[in-house]
């Protein structure tokens, strides 16, 4: 979004300038993020495997129905697992920049992957968000404002990739100016990527669609249309289904699932959940269901709780006293 000129405006406003909480996209109509939260509590419904989540800058491991804090707290978000489940890639946010880090499975820092705080001044700092690791474990996809004009006070993110072991970053997308850009990349097994693309409709209102690119220089292929306001796409393990959060109305989201043939969506969507806000979906390892975040039932405060839904069944709220980071999709391993 556009910035007022001048360094003071930059310092005050650049903290989050891209479509204002892009992961929700429509969080301009959502409750504000909480500053402090209660630690997640044990839940009566036990999910298989291990889930990594973020809340108030702390990473948590959910296993056997019990939450456990991992690593050190502070400013962590967006955990993503390597395919072997032995490492976590996560975002650590500074005052006006953020970096990607490689963590061990217990949350301990092993290596800093980006260096986005510039000695040249705040205008040259960069953001990195939404990391995801490719199926072969060799590449990280993420969103960044790398390559921006530091004297134009906008934060429009592009999709980038870089080797997990280190090396030069590759730009994949060109954002529409003043929209927030391209976010939430989900790598495909064939080397391509899908992501959320923000744009403006003829009335100047923000819209979003899910697009596909097979390689950095290929054209974007729209999987959903802007008027559907779909975002936060996630692909199941065998690459045959895509789930995304789509806006039904100003106050209602739907978590929808499509069949995917590798090039386009097939048939109409299966609506897994439809209520108020929904965010941050993640597939179960076996592809039979999804976890996601949504405000709790009858919760006037609008805190984001963990939910689970089988593909063909009733969604179930799993937590009641938490407030998870709705910009951070959980990571689920067997």
The 8 nearest C-alpha neighbors of each residue, nearest first, counted from 0:
[[1, 177, 16, 17, 153, 178, 179, 18],
 [0, 2, 153, 177, 152, 3, 16, 154],
 [1, 3, 152, 153, 4, 0, 9, 8],
 [4, 2, 8, 5, 1, 152, 9, 12],
 [5, 3, 2, 8, 152, 6, 9, 151],
 [4, 6, 8, 7, 9, 3, 152, 2],
 [5, 7, 9, 8, 10, 4, 122, 121],
 [8, 6, 10, 9, 5, 11, 4, 12],
 [7, 9, 11, 6, 10, 5, 3, 12],
 [8, 10, 6, 13, 12, 7, 11, 5],
 [11, 9, 7, 8, 12, 13, 6, 95],
 [10, 12, 8, 9, 7, 13, 14, 6],
 [11, 13, 9, 14, 10, 8, 16, 15],
 [12, 14, 16, 9, 15, 10, 11, 95],
 [15, 13, 95, 12, 16, 11, 94, 10],
 [16, 14, 13, 17, 19, 12, 20, 154],
 [17, 15, 13, 154, 0, 19, 18, 14],
 [16, 18, 179, 19, 154, 0, 15, 155],
 [17, 19, 179, 21, 178, 20, 0, 16],
 [20, 18, 17, 21, 16, 15, 27, 24],
 [21, 19, 22, 23, 18, 24, 26, 17],
 [20, 22, 24, 23, 18, 19, 17, 179],
 [23, 21, 326, 24, 20, 231, 183, 325],
 [22, 24, 26, 21, 25, 20, 278, 326],
 [25, 23, 21, 22, 26, 20, 18, 19],
 [24, 26, 27, 23, 28, 29, 21, 246],
 [27, 25, 29, 28, 23, 24, 20, 30],
 [26, 28, 25, 29, 19, 24, 20, 30],
 [27, 29, 26, 25, 30, 250, 249, 31],
 [30, 28, 26, 27, 31, 25, 276, 301],
 [29, 31, 301, 32, 28, 26, 300, 302],
 [30, 32, 33, 29, 26, 301, 27, 28],
 [33, 31, 30, 34, 324, 325, 302, 322],
 [34, 32, 35, 31, 36, 322, 55, 302],
 [33, 35, 55, 32, 36, 31, 56, 54],
 [36, 34, 33, 55, 37, 322, 54, 32],
 [37, 35, 322, 38, 55, 321, 34, 33],
 [36, 38, 321, 39, 320, 35, 322, 40],
 [39, 37, 40, 36, 321, 320, 54, 66],
 [40, 38, 321, 66, 37, 320, 41, 318],
 [39, 41, 42, 66, 38, 65, 320, 318],
 [42, 40, 65, 64, 66, 43, 39, 318],
 [41, 43, 64, 44, 317, 318, 40, 65],
 [42, 44, 45, 64, 41, 317, 318, 65],
 [45, 43, 42, 317, 64, 46, 41, 63],
 [46, 44, 64, 63, 43, 47, 42, 62],
 [45, 47, 44, 48, 64, 63, 62, 49],
 [48, 46, 45, 49, 333, 63, 62, 332],
 [47, 49, 333, 332, 62, 46, 50, 331],
 [48, 50, 62, 332, 61, 331, 333, 60],
 [51, 49, 331, 61, 330, 60, 332, 52],
 [50, 52, 60, 330, 329, 59, 61, 331],
 [53, 51, 329, 59, 58, 50, 60, 78],
 [54, 52, 58, 76, 57, 324, 59, 323],
 [53, 55, 323, 324, 57, 56, 322, 58],
 [56, 54, 57, 35, 36, 34, 324, 53],
 [55, 57, 74, 75, 73, 54, 72, 76],
 [58, 56, 72, 54, 55, 53, 75, 73],
 [59, 57, 53, 52, 69, 68, 54, 75],
 [60, 58, 68, 52, 67, 69, 51, 53],
 [59, 61, 51, 67, 66, 50, 68, 62],
 [62, 60, 66, 50, 65, 49, 51, 64],
 [63, 61, 49, 64, 65, 60, 48, 66],
 [62, 64, 65, 45, 46, 61, 47, 48],
 [63, 65, 45, 42, 62, 41, 61, 44],
 [66, 64, 41, 61, 62, 63, 67, 42],
 [67, 65, 61, 60, 39, 41, 59, 40],
 [66, 68, 60, 59, 69, 61, 65, 62],
 [67, 69, 59, 58, 60, 66, 70, 57],
 [70, 68, 106, 59, 105, 58, 67, 60],
 [71, 69, 106, 107, 105, 72, 68, 58],
 [70, 72, 69, 73, 57, 106, 107, 58],
 [73, 71, 57, 56, 74, 70, 75, 58],
 [72, 74, 56, 57, 75, 71, 55, 91],
 [73, 75, 56, 91, 92, 72, 76, 57],
 [76, 74, 56, 91, 90, 57, 73, 58],
 [75, 77, 90, 53, 327, 78, 89, 56],
 [78, 76, 327, 89, 90, 129, 328, 79],
 [79, 77, 89, 88, 76, 87, 330, 51],
 [80, 78, 88, 87, 330, 131, 89, 130],
 [81, 79, 87, 84, 86, 330, 88, 82],
 [80, 82, 84, 86, 83, 136, 132, 87],
 [83, 81, 84, 136, 134, 80, 135, 132],
 [82, 84, 85, 81, 86, 80, 136, 332],
 [85, 83, 81, 82, 80, 86, 332, 104],
 [86, 84, 104, 83, 103, 81, 87, 80],
 [87, 85, 103, 104, 81, 102, 84, 80],
 [88, 86, 80, 102, 79, 101, 103, 104],
 [87, 89, 101, 79, 100, 78, 102, 80],
 [90, 88, 78, 77, 100, 99, 76, 87],
 [91, 89, 99, 76, 75, 98, 77, 92],
 [92, 90, 75, 74, 98, 97, 99, 76],
 [91, 93, 97, 74, 96, 90, 98, 75],
 [94, 92, 96, 97, 95, 91, 74, 98],
 [93, 95, 96, 92, 14, 97, 10, 13],
 [96, 94, 14, 93, 13, 124, 97, 121],
 [97, 95, 126, 93, 125, 124, 94, 92],
 [98, 96, 92, 126, 93, 127, 91, 115],
 [97, 99, 113, 91, 90, 127, 115, 114],
 [98, 100, 90, 112, 113, 89, 111, 91],
 [101, 99, 111, 112, 89, 88, 110, 102],
 [100, 102, 88, 110, 109, 87, 111, 108],
 [103, 101, 108, 87, 109, 106, 107, 86],
 [102, 104, 86, 106, 107, 105, 87, 85],
 [103, 105, 86, 85, 106, 87, 102, 84],
 [106, 104, 103, 69, 107, 70, 102, 86],
 [107, 105, 70, 69, 103, 102, 104, 108],
 [106, 108, 70, 103, 102, 105, 109, 71],
 [109, 107, 102, 110, 101, 106, 103, 100],
 [108, 110, 102, 101, 107, 103, 111, 100],
 [109, 111, 101, 100, 108, 112, 102, 99],
 [110, 112, 100, 113, 101, 99, 109, 98],
 [111, 113, 100, 99, 110, 101, 114, 98],
 [114, 112, 98, 99, 111, 115, 100, 127],
 [113, 115, 116, 98, 112, 111, 117, 99],
 [114, 116, 125, 124, 113, 117, 98, 96],
 [117, 115, 124, 114, 96, 125, 118, 121],
 [118, 116, 124, 119, 123, 120, 115, 121],
 [117, 119, 120, 116, 121, 123, 124, 115],
 [120, 118, 117, 123, 121, 122, 124, 116],
 [121, 119, 118, 122, 123, 117, 124, 116],
 [120, 122, 124, 123, 117, 119, 95, 10],
 [121, 123, 149, 120, 124, 150, 9, 6],
 [124, 122, 121, 149, 117, 120, 119, 125],
 [123, 125, 116, 117, 121, 115, 122, 96],
 [126, 124, 115, 96, 144, 145, 123, 116],
 [125, 127, 97, 96, 143, 144, 128, 115],
 [128, 126, 143, 97, 98, 142, 99, 125],
 [127, 129, 142, 141, 130, 90, 143, 126],
 [128, 130, 141, 183, 77, 142, 131, 184],
 [131, 129, 141, 140, 128, 79, 139, 88],
 [130, 132, 140, 79, 139, 141, 185, 129],
 [133, 131, 139, 138, 81, 136, 140, 134],
 [132, 134, 136, 138, 135, 186, 139, 137],
 [133, 135, 136, 188, 82, 132, 187, 186],
 [134, 136, 133, 137, 82, 138, 188, 132],
 [137, 135, 133, 134, 82, 81, 132, 138],
 [136, 138, 163, 135, 162, 133, 139, 164],
 [139, 137, 162, 163, 133, 161, 132, 136],
 [140, 138, 132, 160, 161, 131, 163, 162],
 [139, 141, 160, 131, 130, 159, 132, 184],
 [140, 142, 130, 129, 159, 158, 128, 184],
 [143, 141, 158, 128, 157, 182, 127, 156],
 [144, 142, 127, 156, 145, 126, 157, 128],
 [143, 145, 156, 147, 126, 125, 155, 157],
 [144, 146, 143, 147, 125, 126, 157, 156],
 [145, 147, 144, 148, 149, 143, 125, 170],
 [148, 146, 145, 144, 149, 151, 154, 155],
 [147, 149, 150, 151, 146, 152, 123, 153],
 [150, 148, 122, 123, 151, 147, 152, 124],
 [151, 149, 148, 152, 122, 123, 147, 4],
 [152, 150, 148, 149, 153, 2, 147, 4],
 [151, 153, 2, 150, 9, 1, 4, 154],
 [154, 152, 1, 2, 0, 151, 155, 177],
 [153, 155, 17, 16, 156, 179, 144, 0],
 [156, 154, 179, 180, 17, 144, 153, 174],
 [155, 157, 144, 180, 143, 181, 142, 179],
 [158, 156, 181, 142, 172, 143, 174, 173],
 [157, 159, 142, 171, 172, 141, 181, 170],
 [160, 158, 170, 171, 141, 169, 140, 142],
 [161, 159, 140, 169, 139, 168, 141, 138],
 [160, 162, 168, 139, 138, 167, 169, 163],
 [163, 161, 138, 165, 164, 166, 137, 139],
 [164, 162, 138, 137, 165, 139, 161, 136],
 [163, 165, 162, 166, 137, 138, 161, 112],
 [166, 164, 162, 163, 161, 167, 112, 168],
 [165, 167, 162, 161, 168, 164, 163, 169],
 [166, 168, 161, 169, 165, 162, 160, 170],
 [167, 169, 161, 160, 159, 166, 170, 162],
 [170, 168, 160, 159, 161, 171, 167, 215],
 [169, 171, 159, 172, 158, 160, 168, 215],
 [172, 170, 215, 158, 159, 169, 216, 157],
 [173, 171, 158, 157, 170, 174, 215, 181],
 [172, 174, 157, 175, 171, 181, 180, 158],
 [175, 173, 180, 181, 157, 176, 172, 155],
 [174, 176, 180, 198, 178, 177, 173, 197],
 [177, 175, 178, 174, 155, 180, 179, 0],
 [176, 178, 0, 1, 179, 155, 175, 153],
 [179, 177, 180, 198, 176, 197, 0, 175],
 [180, 178, 17, 155, 18, 177, 0, 156],
 [179, 181, 174, 155, 156, 197, 178, 175],
 [182, 180, 196, 157, 156, 195, 174, 158],
 [181, 183, 195, 142, 184, 194, 158, 180],
 [182, 184, 194, 129, 231, 195, 185, 142],
 [185, 183, 194, 193, 182, 141, 140, 186],
 [184, 186, 193, 192, 233, 194, 131, 183],
 [187, 185, 192, 133, 191, 184, 193, 188],
 [188, 186, 191, 192, 189, 190, 185, 238],
 [187, 189, 190, 134, 186, 133, 238, 191],
 [190, 188, 187, 191, 213, 186, 261, 192],
 [189, 191, 188, 187, 213, 192, 186, 214],
 [192, 190, 213, 187, 214, 212, 189, 186],
 [191, 193, 186, 187, 185, 212, 211, 184],
 [192, 194, 211, 185, 210, 184, 212, 186],
 [193, 195, 184, 183, 209, 210, 182, 185],
 [196, 194, 209, 230, 182, 181, 208, 183],
 [197, 195, 181, 208, 207, 209, 180, 194],
 [198, 196, 207, 180, 206, 178, 181, 179],
 [197, 199, 206, 178, 205, 175, 207, 196],
 [198, 200, 205, 203, 204, 206, 201, 178],
 [199, 201, 203, 202, 204, 206, 205, 198],
 [202, 200, 203, 199, 204, 205, 198, 206],
 [203, 201, 200, 204, 199, 205, 206, 198],
 [202, 204, 199, 200, 201, 205, 198, 206],
 [205, 203, 199, 200, 202, 206, 201, 198],
 [204, 206, 199, 198, 200, 203, 178, 197],
 [207, 205, 198, 225, 228, 199, 197, 200],
 [208, 206, 197, 228, 225, 196, 229, 198],
 [207, 209, 225, 229, 196, 223, 224, 195],
 [208, 210, 195, 223, 222, 194, 230, 229],
 [211, 209, 221, 222, 220, 193, 194, 219],
 [210, 212, 193, 220, 219, 192, 221, 213],
 [213, 211, 219, 192, 214, 191, 217, 193],
 [212, 214, 191, 217, 192, 211, 190, 215],
 [215, 213, 217, 191, 212, 216, 190, 171],
 [214, 216, 171, 217, 170, 212, 172, 213],
 [217, 215, 214, 218, 171, 212, 213, 172],
 [216, 218, 214, 215, 212, 213, 219, 171],
 [219, 217, 220, 212, 216, 213, 211, 215],
 [218, 220, 212, 211, 210, 221, 217, 213],
 [219, 221, 211, 210, 222, 218, 212, 262],
 [222, 220, 210, 223, 209, 219, 211, 224],
 [221, 223, 210, 209, 263, 264, 220, 211],
 [224, 222, 209, 208, 221, 225, 227, 229],
 [223, 225, 208, 226, 227, 221, 222, 228],
 [226, 224, 208, 207, 227, 206, 228, 223],
 [225, 227, 228, 224, 206, 207, 208, 229],
 [226, 228, 225, 229, 224, 245, 246, 223],
 [229, 227, 207, 246, 245, 226, 225, 206],
 [230, 228, 245, 208, 244, 227, 207, 209],
 [229, 231, 195, 244, 232, 243, 209, 208],
 [230, 232, 243, 183, 244, 195, 22, 233],
 [233, 231, 243, 242, 230, 194, 241, 185],
 [234, 232, 242, 241, 185, 243, 281, 231],
 [233, 235, 241, 238, 240, 242, 236, 185],
 [236, 234, 238, 240, 286, 237, 282, 241],
 [235, 237, 238, 286, 234, 284, 285, 282],
 [236, 238, 239, 235, 240, 286, 234, 188],
 [239, 237, 235, 236, 234, 240, 187, 188],
 [238, 240, 259, 237, 258, 260, 235, 241],
 [241, 239, 258, 259, 257, 235, 238, 234],
 [240, 242, 234, 257, 233, 256, 259, 235],
 [241, 243, 256, 233, 255, 232, 257, 234],
 [244, 242, 232, 231, 255, 230, 254, 229],
 [243, 245, 254, 230, 229, 253, 231, 255],
 [246, 244, 229, 228, 253, 252, 227, 243],
 [245, 247, 252, 228, 248, 251, 253, 227],
 [246, 248, 252, 251, 245, 253, 249, 227],
 [249, 247, 251, 250, 246, 252, 245, 275],
 [248, 250, 251, 247, 246, 28, 252, 25],
 [251, 249, 248, 275, 252, 276, 28, 247],
 [250, 252, 275, 248, 247, 274, 249, 276],
 [253, 251, 246, 247, 276, 275, 245, 273],
 [254, 252, 273, 245, 272, 244, 255, 246],
 [253, 255, 244, 272, 271, 243, 270, 273],
 [254, 256, 270, 269, 242, 243, 268, 271],
 [255, 257, 242, 269, 268, 241, 270, 243],
 [258, 256, 268, 241, 240, 264, 259, 269],
 [257, 259, 240, 265, 264, 239, 241, 260],
 [260, 258, 264, 239, 240, 261, 265, 263],
 [261, 259, 262, 263, 239, 264, 258, 265],
 [260, 262, 259, 263, 238, 239, 264, 187],
 [263, 261, 260, 259, 264, 211, 220, 222],
 [264, 262, 259, 260, 222, 261, 265, 220],
 [263, 265, 259, 258, 257, 222, 266, 260],
 [264, 266, 258, 259, 263, 257, 267, 260],
 [267, 265, 264, 268, 258, 257, 259, 269],
 [266, 268, 257, 269, 265, 264, 258, 256],
 [269, 267, 257, 256, 255, 270, 266, 258],
 [268, 270, 256, 255, 271, 257, 267, 310],
 [271, 269, 255, 272, 254, 268, 256, 253],
 [270, 272, 254, 255, 269, 310, 308, 273],
 [273, 271, 254, 253, 270, 274, 314, 255],
 [274, 272, 253, 252, 254, 251, 271, 275],
 [273, 275, 251, 252, 276, 272, 253, 277],
 [276, 274, 251, 252, 250, 277, 273, 293],
 [275, 277, 252, 293, 251, 274, 294, 278],
 [276, 278, 293, 292, 252, 275, 244, 253],
 [279, 277, 292, 325, 280, 291, 23, 293],
 [278, 280, 328, 291, 292, 327, 325, 326],
 [281, 279, 291, 290, 328, 278, 289, 282],
 [280, 282, 290, 289, 329, 291, 328, 233],
 [283, 281, 289, 235, 286, 288, 284, 290],
 [282, 284, 286, 285, 288, 289, 287, 331],
 [285, 283, 286, 333, 332, 282, 236, 331],
 [286, 284, 283, 287, 236, 288, 282, 235],
 [287, 285, 283, 284, 288, 235, 282, 236],
 [288, 286, 285, 309, 310, 283, 289, 282],
 [289, 287, 309, 310, 283, 308, 286, 282],
 [290, 288, 282, 308, 281, 283, 307, 309],
 [289, 291, 307, 281, 306, 280, 308, 282],
 [292, 290, 280, 279, 306, 305, 278, 281],
 [293, 291, 305, 278, 304, 303, 277, 279],
 [292, 294, 277, 303, 304, 276, 278, 295],
 [295, 293, 303, 301, 302, 304, 296, 298],
 [294, 296, 298, 304, 297, 293, 319, 303],
 [295, 297, 298, 294, 316, 319, 299, 301],
 [296, 298, 299, 295, 294, 301, 300, 319],
 [299, 297, 295, 296, 300, 301, 294, 302],
 [298, 300, 301, 297, 302, 295, 296, 294],
 [301, 299, 298, 302, 30, 294, 295, 297],
 [300, 302, 294, 299, 298, 30, 303, 295],
 [303, 301, 322, 294, 300, 304, 295, 321],
 [302, 304, 294, 322, 293, 323, 292, 301],
 [305, 303, 292, 293, 318, 294, 295, 321],
 [304, 306, 292, 317, 318, 291, 316, 293],
 [307, 305, 316, 317, 291, 290, 315, 292],
 [308, 306, 290, 315, 314, 289, 291, 316],
 [307, 309, 314, 289, 288, 313, 315, 310],
 [308, 310, 288, 312, 311, 287, 289, 307],
 [311, 309, 288, 287, 312, 271, 308, 289],
 [312, 310, 309, 313, 271, 308, 288, 287],
 [311, 313, 309, 310, 308, 314, 271, 288],
 [312, 314, 308, 315, 309, 311, 271, 272],
 [315, 313, 308, 307, 312, 272, 306, 316],
 [314, 316, 307, 306, 317, 308, 313, 305],
 [315, 317, 306, 318, 305, 307, 314, 295],
 [316, 318, 306, 305, 42, 315, 44, 319],
 [319, 317, 304, 305, 316, 42, 320, 321],
 [318, 320, 321, 304, 295, 317, 316, 305],
 [321, 319, 318, 39, 37, 322, 40, 304],
 [322, 320, 39, 304, 319, 37, 323, 318],
 [323, 321, 303, 302, 304, 36, 54, 324],
 [322, 324, 54, 303, 325, 53, 321, 304],
 [325, 323, 54, 326, 327, 53, 322, 55],
 [324, 326, 327, 278, 323, 279, 292, 303],
 [325, 327, 22, 324, 328, 279, 23, 20],
 [328, 326, 77, 325, 324, 76, 279, 329],
 [327, 329, 279, 280, 77, 281, 326, 330],
 [330, 328, 52, 51, 281, 327, 331, 50],
 [329, 331, 51, 50, 79, 80, 78, 328],
 [332, 330, 50, 49, 283, 329, 51, 284],
 [331, 333, 49, 48, 284, 84, 50, 330],
 [332, 48, 284, 49, 47, 331, 283, 285]]
